[in-house]
């Protein structure tokens, strides 16, 4: 591991979002309501712009729950930032409002379609807005309603497929949709995770694995194969939950871990994990081998992101930003065969409902209708399945 660039930015970044193709990264400033945009390369990190209080699309409220969502355009140097009021687009030449977006009562998530022509926003407006999303055609400004999603949208590196979440307090669905039009159309095959509170999934560069960071009650980290959806890694960062009521010491440790501290780098089989001790863990997901790299001695890592060329951008609690070289492995273009195989194994879902989907938790499989017959569970089963079994027994 080599430090390519270091800057004391004054930004304690609570999240980093790297552009999928260009040398740009957005940093959410945890100390003040702002998003900073940085350019990297040639041994330098240079700030290119910022959005803050007073900018359209950035609320005056500074609570974490009100921190606006943002997404990079898949090709252009354009960052879309959304809150409940509006959407604003940042480019190197300045910022401008995005027309055609109606305000909502709740905070919105934002994402670009893989072709960059459509902006996806969730939830929609109105009393039933939580059950819908909005697809905004950027050329015409027209909108259509789409299905519910709530936690980012990520495209498979080979194209042809996107992934998002539909969360509930009891369970979270990882949904997949074919990249065939402006509106998300979820497929029947889906992954179910226990509880809620997960972050947007992250694909490896070759598209054969994806990681999910969460959840609301634990610092969990899970890695799944694609297209099989088989779980190959499950772990808790820090101490597992001792159960309610939570001791304050455990809560302090749990909150010390960043929620945006994992990334795949140049090697598609290696996951990088930032820790509260200033260490970056190199985790080989095939061998389960971990190597520690002390990059910010005594300073908590607050965010990690992988660049378009496989380096890491790492943020520290003291305002440091690092650009790290983490190997020269080049996976090349992600193969499209896994996407083709996944699409061939399923069909479009007429309704996104756990009873009508073909589900897996990474270990077991429930085909459409199977959950209605579940009545027996054990203490080791996920809480969502135990709740479902209890409801089946009553009904």
C-alpha positions, -999 to +999 in steps of 0.1 A: +000+000+000+013+034-010+001+069-002-002+088-035-016+120-020-024+135+014-042+167+023-054+181+055-087+193+040-106+206+071-133+182+060-143+154+084-160+134+057-188+112+069-192+097+034-172+096+001-187+090-033-162+085-062-172+091-098-175+058-117-153+070-146-137+104-138-111+115-112-137+131-089-150+124-055-177+140-034-172+143+004-200+149+029-187+173+056-197+160+090-188+193+107-208+217+086-237+213+062-218+209+030-207+185+003-172+191-011-160+180-045-124+169-050-103+160-080-074+136-077-044+125-097-007+133-103+000+130-066-026+158-057-060+162-043-076+195-053-110+209-042-131+218-072-163+231-056-189+228-028-225+228-020-237+241+013-263+260+033-282+283+010-277+260-021-308+246-037-311+210-028-293+214+006-315+218+036-308+242+065-312+213+090-278+198+099-290+165+114-275+134+098-310+122+089-314+154+068-281+151+050-290+152+013-286+123-010-262+126-040-253+107-071-227+110-099-237+110-135-223+077-150-202+096-176-202+134-171-187+155-143-222+161-128-233+155-093-271+155-085-279+164-049-315+160-036-335+167-004-372+169+002-374+204-013-356+201-047-327+188-067-296+207-077-269+197-103-232+206-096-207+208-125-172+223-126-188+255-140-213+259-112-247+247-098-282+249-112-316+236-101-331+205-118-366+213-130-395+190-128-391+178-092-420+182-068-413+186-031-421+159-007-427+156+031-397+133+035-361+132+026-353+118-009-328+094-023-314+101-058-297+080-085-290+082-122-300+055-146-270+038-162-274+057-194-275+090-176-308+102-192-331+096-162-329+107-126-345+083-102-359+098-070-376+081-040-400+085-024-426+101-047-448+130-037-483+126-021-498+106+007-488+073-008-454+085-019-435+059+002-449+032-020-435+048-052-405+064-068-402+090-096-383+087-129-374+122-142-365+125-179-337+151-178-342+161-214-379+168-213-385+174-176-414+149-176-419+124-148-435+090-144-440+069-112-420+038-106-418+011-079-407+017-044-370+017-035-352+035-006-314+031-004-295+041-035-292+023-069-260+007-081-253-006-116-236-040-122-201-032-136-209-051-168-241-032-174-275-046-180-286-048-144-291-026-114-295-033-077-314-014-049-330-020-016-366-020-003-364-017+035-388-025+063-382-027+100-384-065+099-366-073+067-348-057+038-351-069+002-322-065-022-339-061-055-325-065-090-338-049-122-329-052-158-314-021-173-340-019-201-357+015-197-363+047-177-383+030-149-370+003-126-387-030-131-377-054-102-372-091-110-386-121-091-352-133-078-343-113-047-321-114-016-337-110+019-317-095+048-327-094+084-338-061+099-332-027+081-307+001+081-284-011+054-262+009+030-263+007-008-246-026-020-211-024-035-201-046-065-165-058-070-149-046-102-155-078-120-191-080-108-188-115-093-193-104-057-212-076-039-210-064-003-237-051+019-229-029+050-255-026+078-277-029+097-296-007+122-287-030+151-252-042+144-222-033+123-227-062+100-208-069+068-219-095+043-205-105+009-225-125-017-216-142-050-233-130-082-253-144-099-258-172-074-266-148-045-248-173-022-234-157+009-196-162+011-188-140+041-207-127+071-192-108+100-197-082+126-174-052+129-166-047+166-186-065+193-219-081+184-251-067+198-256-077+235-293-071+231-317-045+245-312-025+267-278-017+251-249-008+274-236+027+268-200+013+263-213-009+235-233+019+219-202+041+219-181+014+202-208+007+176-211+044+167-174+047+164-175+026+132-183+045+100-213+033+080-194+041+048-161+023+055-159-005+029-149-007-007-136-031-034-104-019-049-082-029-079-083-066-070-119-079-073-114-104-045-102-079-019-124-059+003-110-029+021-124-019+056-117+012+075-116+011+113-120+035+143-082+029+150-069+044+118-063+010+103-074-002+068-080-039+068-072-058+036-097-088+035-092-115+009-128-128+006-117-161-011-092-171+016-106-152+046-072-137+052-069-102+068-039-079+067-039-046+086-024-014+072-020+015+097-026+046+074-040+071+100-023+062+134-048+069+162-073+086+139-106+070+131-113+063+094-146+080+087-152+070+050-136+049+023-143+049-015-127+032-045-118+053-075-125+045-112-090+031-115-090+010-082-072+033-058-088+042-024-098+076-011-098+075+027-111+102+051-100+106+087-117+122+117-089+148+118-098+161+083-072+142+064-079+129+029-057+102+015-053+087-020-039+052-017-025+028-042-037-007-031-023-029-059-019-031-096-044-059-103-065-050-133-097-071-137-103-055-171-139-052-183-164-070-161-178-100-179-214-098-189-220-136-186-231-134-149-257-108-158-270-128-187-272-159-165-291-140-138-316-125-162-322-160-178-330-174-143-358-151-135-386-129-148-401-095-140-420-094-108-457-084-112-458-074-075-429-068-051-441-089-023-422-115-002-449-141-008-446-138-046-408-135-050-382-162-053-361-154-022-328-164-007-309-152+024-277-164+009-280-199+023-316-211+019-341-205-009-379-199-007-398-200-040-430-181-045-456-193-019-432-211+003-432-186+031-470-191+037-462-226+049-435-217+074-445-224+110-415-239+127-383-219+133-354-219+158-336-193+178-308-192+152-332-182+124-334-145+114-360-124+132-380-118+100-385-155+095-395-161+131-420-133+129-434-147+097-438-182+113-456-168+143-480-149+121-486-181+100-494-200+132-520-174+142-537-173+109 
